[in-house]
Amino acid sequence: MRQTSLKSNFMSFTGRAKILHMTWFAFFITFLVWFNHAPLLAAIQENMGLTDQQIKTLLILNVALTIPARIVTGMLVDVYGPRKTYSAILLATAGLCFFFASATSFEMLALARFLIGFVGAGFVIGIRMISEWYPAKQLGLAEGIYKGMGNVGSAAAAITLPTLALMYGGDDGWRYATASTGVIALIYAVIYYWSVANTPAGSTYFKPNKSGGLELTSKGDFCFCLLMNIPICGTLAVLTWKVTELGLLSAATANIIYLLLVGVYLLQASQLFKVNKDIFQIPVDELQQYKFKQVAILSIAYAVTFGAELAVVSMLPLFFKDTFFIPMALAGIFGACFAIIDVLSCPSGGFISDKFGRKWSLVILLGGAAFGFFMMSQIKGEWPIALAVITMMLCSFFLGAAAGGVFAVVPLIKRRLTGQIAGMVGAYGNIGAVLFLTVFSFVTPSLFFLSIAGGIGLAMACAMFLDEPKGAMTEVLPDGTIQLIEVH
């Protein structure tokens, strides 16, 4: 297919391009709602009489549930399909949004914000949807467009909601502004349900053979998966510790939560064994095997890319303000540039992956991001501010491109498990954010950037062990025949 036809296909609103645009807008709305409180925190604090500690707690609670939610959502989308799952997420999003907007106490705000964290898992659904509609040669670019455009939802919230709250006016302006995003989610849930299909006409939507845990294909992979599940519960323990440090949980309550998290991990391990117990007795057919190391490497790579992005966006405006002594409004604009570059960098990373190969594209892009953060660690007040901004933007480009490169590989591992694989990889993105933000609370910005460079360097080394997708993955049709799905 000629390059011109590829471009026109992505720009059209028919066929697979329609599915892409409908789905990235669904992702956009979930991020719009997920971060609809951030630009209105000052108004919420004043209207509700909240303390600074309570505001910090709302910020922590907003991301706490997203980590396990991405795992659960991955299972749901593999079983029920993206069309139903995305529509259901959007409906739930609307209800939780109205609950938050009508809160009359801090406890109601906190519960609503905690539950809204589930909305952040919507990202996983689109990864499976796009993989059903696009061939391997275009998949990286398509997934990159989906991810890059959807991420803009948080920036849209920051730009539009304060103005919307002022237009509504009064002490409750923030309530009407946040509720408005819920109305958008409610309407789009119906539109999405009636406008998309899980697969092109005549294609089969492959579902997992068993539910309740990720299907694995070897004993070694089973042990590896158990190991990779530890940071998921461990990160929730870190979040519990942070809330306790703020004085909003007693030590006794925190200890109970820690014990519950141990119980959750053991239950998860039990479910994983239940789903995979047959592999300890009968070897999996070679055609049906996949390597869990692919999932683990991509999880680590996404932890340091998306994790770094979330962490850096939250501190960058203050960094520019304190380093160059510029007005906060200007510093905020510079900080926003870091996230906005995602619109170009994610599709670029996917395109590079499609064009030049998955493995080495990811390695090189991670290398560029590591070098970028090393350079950011060298930024001083004596630097020309233009040079600092250019360095930041180049760093952001490589970071977003590497994240796009990760999800150019995720759908090429095992089709029927794509949702669950994307769920684990996506969860590690939030794990990385918690890890980096925890590091930031103890070190200077320079050391913070240097620690991110080191983490990305480690991920780059891991990516060298990634297997380049070749040939085809196999799935079994309902009549028992084998279908080959090209992965290069």
PARO-789477 format. One record per atom (N, C-alpha, C): residue in one letter; x negated, y, z. Coordinates in steps of 0.1 Angstrom, whole numbers, plus 5000, padded with zeros to 4 digits. Layout:
<nuvos>
AXYZ ...
</nuvos>
This chain:
<nuvos>
M499149885000 M500050005000 M499150125000 R499550224992 R498750344991 R498850435003 Q497850505006 Q497850595018 Q498950695018 T499350745006 T500450845005 T501750785009 S501950655005 S503250595009 S503250565024 L502150545030 L502050525045 L502450655052 K501950765047 K502250895053 K503750925052 S504350905040 S505750935038 S506550845047 N506150725048 N506950625056 N507050675071 F505950715076 F505950765090 F506750895092 M506850975082 M507551095082 M508951085079 S509450975075 S510850955071 S511650925083 F512950915081 F513850875092 F514750755088 T514150665081 T514850545076 T514050425080 G514650305080 G513950185082 G513150175095 R511850135094 R511050115106 R510650255112 A510550355103 A510250495108 A511350545117 K512550515114 K513650555122 K513550495136 I513250365137 I513050295150 I511950365158 L510850395151 L509750465158 L510150595164 H510850675156 H511250815161 H512350805172 M513250715170 M514250695180 M513650645193 T512650565192 T512050505204 T511150595211 W510350675204 W509450765211 W510250875217 F511450915212 F512251015219 F512850955232 A513150825232 A513650765244 A512550775255 F511250745251 F510150755260 F509950895264 F510150995255 F510051135258 F511051175269 I512251125268 I513251155278 I512951095292 T512450975292 T512050915305 T510950995312 F509951045305 F508951125311 F509451265314 L510451315307 L511051445310 L511751435324 V512451325326 V513151305339 V512151275350 W511151185347 W510151145357 W509451265363 F509151365355 F508451475360 F509251605361 N510551595361 N511451705361 N511351785374 H510851725385 H510751795398 H509451885399 A508451845392 A507151905394 A507152055392 P507652115381 P507652255379 P508652335388 L509452255395 L510552325403 L510252305418 L509052255422 L508752225436 L508852345445 A508452465440 A508452585448 A509952615451 A510852605441 A512252635444 A512852535453 I512552405451 I513052305459 I512652315474 Q511352355475 Q510852375489 Q511552485496 E511752595489 E512352705495 E513852685498 N514552625488 N515952595490 N516252495501 M515452385502 M515652285511 M514852295524 G514052405525 G513252425537 G512252315540 L511552265530 L510652155532 L509252205536 T508452125543 T507152155546 T506152115535 D504952155536 D503952125526 D503751965526 Q503751905537 Q503551765538 Q504651685531 Q505851735533 Q507051675527 Q506951685511 I506451795506 I506251815492 I505251715487 K504151695494 K503051605490 K503651455490 T504551435500 T505151295500 T506051275488 L506751375484 L507551355472 L506751325460 L505551385459 L504651365447 L504151225448 I503851175459 I503351035461 I504450935458 L505650955463 L506750865461 L507150855446 N506950965439 N507350965425 N506650865416 V505450825421 V504650725413 V504550595419 A505050575432 A504850455439 A505550335432 L506750355428 L507550235423 L507150205409 T506450295402 T506150275388 T505350155385 I504450125395 I503450015393 I504149875392 P504949835403 P505749715401 P506849715391 A507349835389 A508449855379 A508049815365 R506749845361 R506249815348 R506149665346 I505849595357 I505749445356 I507149395354 V508149435362 V509449385361 V510149425348 T509849545343 T510449595330 T509949505319 G508649475320 G508049385309 G508749255308 M509149195320 M509849075320 M511249095314 L511949205317 L513249225312 L513349245297 V512349325292 V512349355278 V512049225270 D511249135275 D510949015267 D512148925267 V513048925277 V514248845278 V515448905271 Y515649035274 Y516949095269 Y516749185256 G515449215253 G515249295241 G515149445244 P514449515236 P514249665238 P515549745238 R516449705229 R517649785227 R518449795240 K518749685246 K519549675258 K518749735270 T517449705270 T516649735282 T516449885282 Y516149955271 Y515850095271 Y517150175274 S518250125268 S519550185271 S519950185286 A519650065292 A519950045306 A519050135315 I517750145311 I516850235318 I517350385317 L517750425305 L518250565304 L519450585312 L520350495312 L521550505321 L521250515335 A520350435340 A519950435354 A519150565357 T518450615347 T517750745348 T518750855351 A519750855343 A520750965345 A521350955359 G521750845364 G522350825377 G521450875388 L520150835387 L519150875397 L518851025397 C518951075385 C518751225383 C519851305390 F521051255388 F522251325395 F522151305410 F521651195415 F521451165429 F520451265435 F519251285428 F518251375432 F518851525432 A519551555422 A520051695421 A521051725432 S521751625437 S522751655447 S522251625461 A520951595463 A520451565476 A520651685486 T521051655498 T521251755508 T520251745520 S519351645519 S518351635530 S517051585524 F515951595531 F514651545526 F514651395524 E515451325533 E515451175532 E516151135518 M517151215514 M517851185501 M516851215490 L516151325491 L515251365481 L514151255479 A513651215490 A512551115491 A513050985484 L514250935488 L514750815483 L514950825468 A515550935463 A515750955449 A514450955441 R513451025446 R512151035440 R511450905439 F511550825450 F511050685450 F511650605439 L513050605438 L513750525428 L513450575414 I513350705412 I513050755399 I511750705393 G510850665402 G509550615398 G509750495388 F510950425389 F511150315380 F511250355366 V511650485364 V511850545350 V510550535343 G509350555350 G508050555343 G507750425336 A508550325339 A508350195332 A508850185318 G509650295315 G510250285301 G509250275290 F508050325292 F506950315283 F506750175277 V506850075286 V506549935283 V507549885272 I508749935273 I509849885264 I509449915249 G509050035247 G508750075233 G507650005227 I506649965235 I505549885230 I506049765223 R506949695229 R507549565223 R508349605211 M509149705212 M510049745201 M509249775188 I508149865190 I507349905178 I506649785172 S506249695181 S505449575176 S506349485167 E507649485170 E508649405162 E508849465148 W508649585146 W508949655134 W507749685124 Y506549695130 Y505449735122 Y504449625120 P503849605108 P502849505106 P501549545113 A500649445115 A499449465122 A498549585116 K498549605103 K497749705097 K498249845099 Q499449865104 Q499949995107 Q500350005122 L500149895129 L500649895143 L499949985152 G498650005151 G497850095160 G498350235159 L498550285146 L498950415144 L500350435149 A501250335147 A502650345151 A502750355166 E501950265173 E501950265188 E501350395193 G500350445186 G499750575190 G500650695189 I501450695178 I502450805177 I503550785188 Y503950665191 Y504950645201 Y504450695215 K503150655218 K502650695231 K502350845232 G501750895221 G501351045222 G502551135222 M503551105214 M504751195214 M505551175227 G505651055232 G506451035244 G505851105256 N504551105257 N503851165268 N504151315269 V504551375258 V504851525258 V506051555267 G506751455271 G507951475279 G507651555292 S506451515298 S506151585311 S505751725308 A505051755297 A504751895293 A506051975290 A507051905284 A508251975281 A509052015293 A508951925303 A509551955316 A508952085322 A507552085322 A506852205328 A507152335321 I507452325308 I507652445300 I509052495301 T510052405300 T511452445299 T512252455312 L511952365321 L512852355333 L512852485342 P511652545345 P511752675353 P512652775346 T512552795333 T513352885326 T514852855327 L515052725325 L516452675326 L517052705340 A516252675350 A516752705364 A517052855366 L516252935360 L516453085361 L517753125353 M518053055342 M519253085334 M520453045342 Y520352925349 Y521552885357 Y521652985369 G520553025375 G520553125385 G520953075399 G520753155409 G521153115423 G520253015429 D520552985442 D519652895449 D519752745444 D520852715437 D520952585432 D520552565417 G519852665412 G519452665398 G518552535395 W517752495404 W516852375402 W517752255402 R518852255409 R519752135408 R520352115394 Y520852225389 Y521452225376 Y520452185365 A519252245367 A518152215357 A517852065357 T517552005368 T517251865369 T518451775364 A519651815368 A520851745364 A520951745349 S520551855343 S520651865328 S519851755321 T518651725327 T517851615321 T518551485322 G519351465333 G520151345334 G521251335324 V521851455321 V522851455310 V522251415297 I521051465294 I520351425282 I520151275281 A519651215292 A519351075293 A520650995291 L521751035297 L523050965296 L523550965282 I523451075275 I523951085261 I523050995252 Y521751005254 Y520850935245 Y520850785248 A521250745260 A521450595262 A522450535252 V523550615250 V524550565241 V524150575227 I523450685223 I522950695210 I521950585206 Y521050565215 Y519950465213 Y520550325211 Y521550295220 Y522150155219 Y522750135205 W523450235200 W524150215187 W523350245175 S522050285177 S521250335165 S520150245162 V519750145170 V518550065168 V518849915168 A517949835163 A518049695164 A516649645169 N516649525176 N515449475182 N514449435171 T514949385160 T514049345149 T514649375136 P513849375125 P514349395112 P515349285108 A516249305099 A517149205095 A516449075091 G516848965096 G516248835092 G515148795101 S514648875109 S513448845118 S513948785131 T513148705137 T513548635150 T512948715162 Y513648735172 Y513148795184 Y512748685194 F511448665195 F510948555203 F510948585218 K511548495226 K511648515240 K510748425248 P510348455260 P509448365268 P510148225270 N509448125271 N509947995274 N510547985288 K509848055297 K510248055311 K510248205316 S511048235326 S511148365332 S510648365346 G510248475352 G509848485366 G508348515367 G507648505356 G506148525357 G505548515343 L504348555342 L503648555329 L503248415325 E503648365314 E503148235309 E501648235306 L500948135311 L499448125309 L499247995302 T497947985297 T497747865289 T496547785293 S495947815305 S494847735310 S494747755325 K494147655332 K493947665347 K493047785350 G492047815342 G491147925345 G491948055344 D492848065334 D493648185332 D494548205344 F495048095349 F495948105361 F495248175372 C494048125375 C493248185386 C492848335383 F492548355371 F492248495367 F493348595369 C494648545365 C495848625367 C496148655381 L495948555390 L496048575404 L495148685409 L493948685404 L492948785408 L493348925403 M493848925391 M494249055386 M495549115392 N496249035399 N497449075406 N497149145419 I496049115425 I495649175438 I495649325438 P495049395428 P495049545428 P496449605427 I497449535422 I498849585421 I499349605435 C499249505444 C499749525457 C498749605465 G497449595462 G496449675469 G496649825467 T497049865455 T497350005453 T498550065460 L499549975462 L500750015470 L500350035485 A499349955489 A498849965503 A498150095504 V497350135494 V496650265494 V497650385495 L498750375487 L499750475488 L500450485502 T500650365508 T501150365521 T500250435531 W498950405530 W497950465538 W497950615537 K498050665524 K498050805522 K499250875528 V500450815527 V501650865534 V501450865549 T500850765554 T500550755569 T499650865573 E498550885565 E497650995568 E498251135569 L499351145561 L500051275561 L500951285574 G501051175581 G501751185594 G503251155592 L503651105580 L505051075577 L505450935579 L504550845582 L504750705586 L503950675599 S504550605608 S503850565620 S502950445617 A501950425625 A501050315623 A501750185623 A502750165631 A503450045632 A504250015619 T504950125614 T505650105602 T504750075590 A503550135590 A502550105579 A502149965580 N501949915592 N501549775593 N502549675588 I503849715591 I504949625586 I504949625570 I504649745564 I504649755550 I503449675544 Y502349675551 Y501149595546 Y501549455547 L502149405557 L502549265558 L503549225547 L504449315544 L505449295533 L504749285520 L503749365518 L502949365505 L502249225504 V501749175515 V501049045514 V502148935511 G503348955516 G504348865513 G504848865499 V504848995493 V505249005479 V504148945470 Y502848955474 Y501848895466 Y501948745466 L502248685478 L502348545479 L503548495471 L504648565471 L505848535464 L505548535449 Q504848645445 Q504448655431 Q503548535426 A502648495435 A501748385432 A502548255431 S503548245439 S504448125439 S505248115426 Q505748235422 Q506548235409 Q505648205397 L504448265398 L503448235387 L503148085386 F503048015397 F502747875397 F503947805392 K505147845396 K506447775392 K506547785377 V506247895371 V506347915356 V505247835349 N504047815355 N502947755348 N502447625354 K503247555362 K502747435368 K502447325358 D503147335346 D502847225336 D501447225331 I500747345331 I499447345326 I498447275334 F498747235347 F497947155355 F498047005352 Q499046975344 Q499246835341 Q499046805326 I499546895317 I499446875303 I498846995296 P497746975289 P497047085282 P498047155272 V497947285271 V498847355262 V498247335247 D499247315238 D498847295224 D497947415220 E496947385212 E495947485209 E496547605201 L497547575193 L498247675185 L499047775194 Q499447735206 Q500147815215 Q499347885225 Q498047865225 Q497147925235 Q496848075232 Y496548145242 Y495948285241 Y495048305253 K494148395252 K493148415263 K493648535272 F493748505285 F494148605294 F493148705296 K491848675293 K490748775294 K491148895285 Q491848875274 Q492248995266 Q493049095274 V494049035281 V494949115290 V494149185300 A493249115307 A492449175318 A491549285313 I490849265302 I489949375296 I490749495293 L491949475286 L492749595282 L493349665294 S493649585305 S494149645317 S493049735324 I491849685324 I490749775329 I490549895321 A490549875308 A490349995299 A491550095301 Y492750055302 Y493850145304 Y493850215318 A493350135328 A493150195341 A492250315341 V491150315334 V490250425334 V490650535324 T491450505314 T491850605304 T493150675309 F494250605309 F495450675314 F495350715328 G494650635337 G494450665351 G493650795352 A492650815344 A491850935344 A492651055340 E493451035329 E494351145324 E495251195335 L495951105341 L496951145352 L496251215363 A495051165367 A494351225378 A493751365374 V493151375363 V492551505359 V493551615356 V494751575350 V495751675347 V496151745360 S496251675371 S496751725383 S495751825390 M494451815387 M493451895394 M492751995385 L492951985371 L492152065362 L492452215363 P493752255364 P493952405365 P493252465377 L493252405389 L492552455400 L491052455398 F490552355391 F489152345388 F488652465380 F489452495369 F489052615361 F489252745369 K490252755377 K490452875385 K489252895394 D488852795401 D487852805412 D486452815405 T486252755394 T484852755387 T484652895380 F485652945373 F485453065364 F486153185370 F486853175381 F487553285387 F488453355378 I489353275371 I490353325362 I491753325368 P492653395363 P494053385368 P494653245367 M495453215377 M496053075377 M496853045364 A497553145359 A498353115347 A497453075335 L496353145334 L495353105323 L494752965326 A494452945338 A493852815342 A494852705339 G496152735341 G497152635339 G497252605324 I497152705315 I497152675301 I495952585297 F494752615302 F493652535299 F493852385303 G494452375315 G494652245320 G495752165312 A496752235307 A497752175299 A497252125286 C496152195281 C495552145268 C495052005269 F494651965281 F494051825283 F495151725280 A496451755284 A497451655282 A498051665267 I498151795262 I498751815249 I497951745238 I496651735240 I495851675230 I496251525227 D496951465237 D497451335235 D498251315222 V498951415218 V499751415206 V498951375194 L497651425194 L496751395183 L495851275186 S495451265198 S494351165201 S494951025201 C496150995207 C496650865207 C496850805193 P497550875184 P497650825171 P496350805164 S495350905166 S494050895160 S493350765165 G493450735178 G492850615183 G493450485177 G494850485175 G495450375169 G495050365154 F494950475147 F494550475133 F493150415131 I492250465140 I490850425139 I490850275142 S491650225151 S491650085154 S492150005142 D493250045136 D493749985124 D492749975113 K491950085111 K491150105099 K489750035101 F489150035113 F487849995115 F487649875125 G488749815129 G488649705138 G488949735153 R489649645160 R490149675173 R488949685184 K488149585184 K487149575194 K486149695195 W485449715184 W484349805184 W484849955183 S486049975178 S486750105179 S486950135194 L487450045202 L487750065216 L486450095223 V485350015220 V484050025227 V483550165224 I483550215212 I482950345208 I483750455214 L485150445214 L485950555219 L485750565235 L485650445241 L485350455256 L484050515258 G483050485250 G481750545251 G481750695250 G482550745240 G482750895238 G483450955250 A484450885256 A485050935268 A484150945280 A483350835282 A482350835293 A481350945292 F480850975280 F479951085278 F480651215280 G481851225276 G482651345278 G482751385292 F483051285301 F483251315315 F481851345322 F480851285316 F479451315321 F479151465319 M479551515307 M479351655303 M480251745312 M481451695315 M482351775323 M481751785338 S481051685342 S480451695355 S479351795356 Q478851845345 Q477751935344 Q478252085343 I479652105342 I480152235340 I479952315352 K479452435350 K479152535361 K479752665358 G479852755368 G480452885365 G479652965355 E478352935354 E477453005344 E477752965330 W478452855327 W478752815314 W479652925307 P479552945294 P480653025287 P481952945288 I482953015292 I484252945294 I484752875281 A484452925270 A484852865257 A484152735256 L482852725260 L482152595259 L482752495268 A483152535280 A483752445290 A485152395285 V485852475278 V487152435273 V486952335261 I486052365252 I485752275241 I485252135246 T484452135256 T483952015262 T485151935268 M486052005275 M487251945281 M488151885270 M488351955259 M489251905249 M488651785241 L487351785239 L486651675232 L486751555241 C486551575254 C486651465264 C488051405264 S489051495264 S490451455263 S490751375251 F490151415239 F490451345227 F489951205227 F488751185232 F488151045233 F488950965243 L489351025254 L490150955264 L491450905258 G492250995252 G493550965246 G493350865235 A492350885227 A492150785215 A491850645220 A491050635231 A490750505237 A492050445242 A492850525249 A494150475254 A495050425242 G495050495231 G495750455219 G495150325213 G493750315214 G493150185210 G493550065218 V493750085231 V494249975240 V495549925235 F496450005232 F497849955228 F497849925213 A496749945206 A496649885193 A496349735193 V495949685205 V495549545207 V496649475214 V497249535224 V498249475233 V499249385225 P499949445215 P500949365208 P500449245200 L499149235199 L498549135190 L498049015198 I498448995210 I497948885219 I498948775218 K500148795222 K501248685221 K502548755220 R503248745209 R504448815206 R505448805216 R505848685220 R506948665229 R506648715243 L505448745246 L505048795260 L504548945259 T504849005248 T504349145246 T504749235257 G506049225261 G506549315272 G505849295285 Q505649175289 Q504949145302 Q503549185301 I502849155290 I501449205288 I501349355289 A502249425282 A502249565282 A502549615296 G503449545303 G503749585317 G502549575326 M501749475325 M500549455334 M499549565330 V499349585317 V498349685313 V498849825317 G500049855315 G500649985319 G500550005334 A500749905342 A500649915356 A499249955361 Y498249895354 Y496949925357 Y496550075354 G497350135344 G497150275342 G497450355355 N498550325361 N498950385374 N497950355385 I497450235385 I496450195395 I495250275394 G494850295382 G493650385379 G493850525384 A495050575382 A495350715387 A495250725402 V495850625409 V495750625424 V494350615428 L493550525422 L492150515426 L491350645424 F491550705412 F490750825409 F491150945418 L492450955421 L492951065429 L492451045444 T492350915448 T491850885461 T490350925462 V489650895452 V488250935451 V488151085451 F489051155444 F488951305443 F489151365457 S489951305466 S490251355479 S489051355488 F487951285484 F486751275492 F485551345486 V485551375473 V484351425467 V484551565460 T483451625455 T483551745447 T484051715433 P484551815426 P484951795412 P483851735403 S482651785405 S481551735397 S481351575400 L481351535412 L481251395415 L482451315410 F483651385411 F484851315406 F484751285391 F484351385383 F484151355369 F483051255366 L482051255374 L480951155373 L481451015376 S482351005386 S482850875390 S483750825379 I484550905372 I485350865361 I484450815350 A483350895347 A482450855336 A481850715339 G481550685352 G481050555356 G482050445354 G483350475358 G484450375356 G484650345341 I484650445333 I484850425319 I483650355313 G482450375318 G481250305313 G481450155316 L481950125328 L482249985332 L483249925322 A484349995320 A485349945310 A484749925296 M483850005292 M483249995279 M482449865279 A481749835290 A480949705290 A481949585290 C483049595296 C484049485296 C484549475282 A484849585275 A485449575262 A484549505252 M483249495255 M482349425246 M482649275246 F483349225256 F483749085256 F485149065251 L485749165245 L487049155239 L486949075226 D487848985223 D487848915210 D488648995200 E488049015189 E488749085178 E489849005173 P491149055173 P492248975167 P492048935153 K492148805150 K491948755137 K493048655133 G493248635120 G494148535116 G495648565119 A496248475127 A497648495130 A497948435144 M498948485151 M499348425163 M500648345160 T500848235167 T501948145164 T503148155174 E504348145169 E505548135177 E506348025171 V507247965180 V508047855176 V509447905174 L510047885162 L511447915159 L512347825166 P513647865167 P514647785174 P514747645168 D514547625155 D514647495150 D513347405151 G512347465158 G511147395161 G510047415151 T510247485140 T509147515131 T508247625136 I507047635131 I506047725135 I506147855126 Q506147975132 Q506048095124 Q504648165127 L503948195117 L502648265118 L502948415117 I502348495127 I502448645127 I501048695125 E500848765114 E499448825111 E499048925122 V497748915125 V497249015136 V496149095131 H495849095118 H494849185112 H495149235098 
</nuvos>
